[in-house]
Amino acid sequence: ERVTEAMFLVLVVEDDRDISAVLRTLLEAEGYRVAVADCAERGLREARGHRPDLMLLDLGLPDRDGQSVIREVRVFSPLPIIVLSARTMEAERIAALDAGADDYVTKPFSSRELLARVRAALRRAARTGGQPSLLKIGQLDVDFAQRQAQGPGGPVHLTPLEFRVLECLVRAHGLIVTRDHIIGEVWGPDRVGDTRNLRVYVKLLRQKIEPEPDRPRFLLTEAGVGYRLEVD
């Protein structure tokens, strides 16, 4: 049977009471259960104790920087984290994504966009359950459940965004994935068309997974279309 929204618990970590009240009303009207924390430490306690399905996290908290919260949550949980940020600086958003956030929404946000992103993040989290959690790419063993990669010389560090690009290609089972599809899945629908970021991450991934990054054997470019992951 279909999983209803009421089964999902959303943790809102936001120190502005007006905003957290708006978020609670908005989410409860959609049938989600909501827990609210007004500082980083309380948010981390709630995340550990109540095992929420998704976290909405304000980056500008009074007691700790949001990025350190993301990194700490990632030690014990893969739950989707959507960052709420009044900070329009692209570098800060990218830093939050690299720390392990799944998505971001800038304030002031539209309620429809926020709800769409919550639904998309929960769908992605549900879907990753249906893909192989262990994958061998040449000499590299990738564990998607633990977000770890191991090469012949020891651990290989992949950022959360690199994992997400890889996951998107893995789900296609060797088929071509268009650039816009990868960008939409990894960075969000509003970034479709921004291929520069994707090219940078493909290059970084190749340096980590390919024996000869300039002559890729696994992460292949399909000229003018997108990419394909060729594994045994």
C-alpha positions in Angstrom: 0.0 0.0 0.0 1.1 3.6 -0.6 3.2 5.2 2.1 1.2 8.2 3.4 2.9 11.4 4.4 1.6 11.0 7.9 4.2 8.2 8.4 7.0 10.7 7.8 8.5 12.8 10.6 10.2 16.1 9.5 12.6 17.7 12.0 12.8 21.5 11.6 16.0 23.1 13.1 15.3 26.8 13.0 15.8 29.5 15.7 13.4 32.0 14.2 10.1 31.1 15.9 8.0 32.8 13.2 9.6 30.8 10.4 9.4 27.5 12.4 5.7 28.1 13.1 5.1 28.7 9.4 7.0 25.5 8.5 5.1 23.5 11.1 1.7 24.7 9.8 2.7 24.1 6.2 4.1 20.6 6.7 1.2 19.5 9.1 -1.3 20.7 6.5 0.4 18.2 4.1 0.0 15.4 6.6 3.6 15.2 7.9 4.5 14.9 11.5 6.7 17.7 12.7 9.3 18.2 15.4 11.0 21.6 16.0 14.4 22.4 17.5 15.5 26.0 18.0 19.3 25.4 18.2 21.9 23.0 16.8 22.4 21.0 20.0 18.7 20.3 20.4 18.5 19.5 16.7 21.2 16.9 17.0 19.6 15.4 20.1 16.2 15.1 18.2 17.9 13.6 15.1 19.5 10.9 17.3 16.6 10.3 19.5 13.6 10.5 17.2 15.1 9.2 13.9 13.3 11.7 11.7 12.8 10.9 8.0 14.0 14.4 6.9 15.7 17.4 8.4 15.1 21.0 7.4 18.1 22.9 8.7 18.7 26.7 9.0 22.4 27.4 8.4 22.5 30.5 10.6 21.9 28.9 14.1 22.8 30.8 17.3 25.0 28.1 18.9 26.7 26.4 16.0 27.3 26.7 12.3 24.8 24.6 10.2 27.7 23.0 8.3 29.1 21.4 11.4 25.6 20.1 12.2 25.4 18.5 8.8 28.8 16.8 9.2 27.9 15.5 12.6 24.5 14.1 11.5 26.3 12.3 8.6 28.4 10.4 11.1 25.3 8.5 12.3 22.5 9.0 9.7 21.9 9.2 5.9 18.6 11.0 6.4 17.9 13.7 3.8 18.9 17.2 4.9 17.4 20.2 3.2 19.2 23.5 4.1 17.2 26.7 4.6 19.5 29.5 3.9 19.1 33.3 3.8 22.7 33.2 2.5 22.6 33.7 -1.2 26.4 33.2 -1.5 26.9 30.2 -3.9 30.1 29.2 -2.1 28.2 28.7 1.1 25.5 26.6 -0.5 28.1 24.5 -2.2 30.0 24.1 1.1 26.7 22.9 2.8 26.1 20.4 -0.1 29.7 19.2 0.2 29.3 18.8 4.0 26.5 16.3 3.2 23.3 18.3 2.7 21.0 16.9 0.0 19.4 20.1 -1.2 18.9 23.8 -0.3 16.1 26.3 -0.4 16.9 30.0 -0.1 14.8 32.3 2.1 12.3 33.8 1.4 11.0 30.5 -0.1 7.8 29.7 -1.8 5.8 27.1 0.1 5.1 25.1 -3.1 8.8 24.8 -4.0 9.7 23.8 -0.4 7.0 21.1 -0.4 8.1 19.8 -3.8 11.7 19.6 -2.6 10.6 17.7 0.6 8.7 15.2 -1.5 11.6 14.8 -3.9 14.1 14.2 -1.1 11.8 11.6 0.6 11.3 9.9 -2.8 15.1 9.8 -3.4 15.7 8.3 0.0 13.0 5.6 -0.6 14.5 4.8 -4.0 18.0 4.3 -2.8 16.8 1.3 -0.9 16.2 -0.4 -4.2 19.7 -0.1 -5.7 22.7 -2.3 -5.0 24.5 -0.9 -1.9 27.8 -2.5 -2.9 29.5 -1.9 -6.3 32.9 -2.7 -7.7 34.2 -0.1 -10.2 37.6 -1.5 -11.4 39.8 -1.6 -8.3 37.4 0.4 -6.2 34.8 -1.0 -3.9 31.9 1.5 -3.3 29.5 1.0 -0.4 26.5 3.4 -1.0 24.8 2.5 2.3 27.8 3.6 4.3 28.9 6.2 1.8 32.4 4.8 1.8 34.8 3.8 -1.0 37.9 1.5 -0.7 40.7 1.3 -3.2 43.8 -0.9 -3.3 45.7 1.8 -1.4 43.0 2.2 1.3 39.9 4.5 1.7 39.1 6.9 -1.1 37.2 10.0 0.0 34.1 10.8 -2.1 32.0 13.8 -1.2 28.2 13.5 -0.8 27.7 15.2 -4.2 30.2 12.8 -5.9 28.2 9.9 -4.4 25.0 11.3 -5.7 26.3 11.7 -9.2 27.5 8.1 -9.0 24.2 6.9 -7.6 22.3 8.6 -10.4 24.5 6.7 -13.0 24.3 3.4 -11.1 20.5 3.5 -11.1 20.6 3.6 -14.9 22.3 0.2 -15.1 24.7 1.1 -17.8 22.4 3.2 -19.9 23.0 6.8 -20.9 21.8 9.4 -18.4 21.3 12.9 -19.9 23.2 15.8 -18.3 19.9 17.6 -17.4 18.6 14.4 -15.6 21.8 14.2 -13.5 21.7 17.9 -12.7 18.0 17.7 -11.7 18.6 14.7 -9.5 21.7 16.0 -7.8 21.4 19.7 -7.7 17.7 20.2 -8.1 15.3 21.2 -11.0 16.1 24.9 -10.8 19.8 24.2 -11.7 19.0 22.3 -15.0 21.1 23.6 -17.8 24.1 24.5 -15.5 26.5 21.9 -17.0 29.7 23.5 -15.7 29.2 22.2 -12.2 28.5 18.7 -13.5 31.6 18.7 -15.7 33.7 19.6 -12.6 32.3 16.8 -10.6 32.7 14.2 -13.4 36.4 15.2 -13.6 36.8 14.9 -9.8 35.1 11.5 -9.9 37.3 10.2 -12.7 40.4 11.2 -10.8 39.2 9.0 -8.0 37.7 6.0 -9.8 39.6 5.7 -13.1 43.1 4.2 -13.4 43.8 6.7 -16.2 41.4 9.7 -15.7 42.2 11.1 -19.2 41.2 7.8 -20.8 38.1 6.8 -18.8 37.0 3.1 -18.9 34.1 3.3 -16.5 32.6 6.8 -16.4 32.1 7.4 -20.1 31.0 10.6 -21.9 28.2 10.3 -24.5 29.1 13.4 -26.6 26.3 16.0 -26.6 24.0 13.9 -24.5 25.3 12.9 -21.0 27.2 10.1 -19.3 27.1 6.4 -18.8 28.7 4.2 -16.1 30.1 1.0 -17.5 30.9 -1.5 -14.8 31.2 -5.3 -14.9 
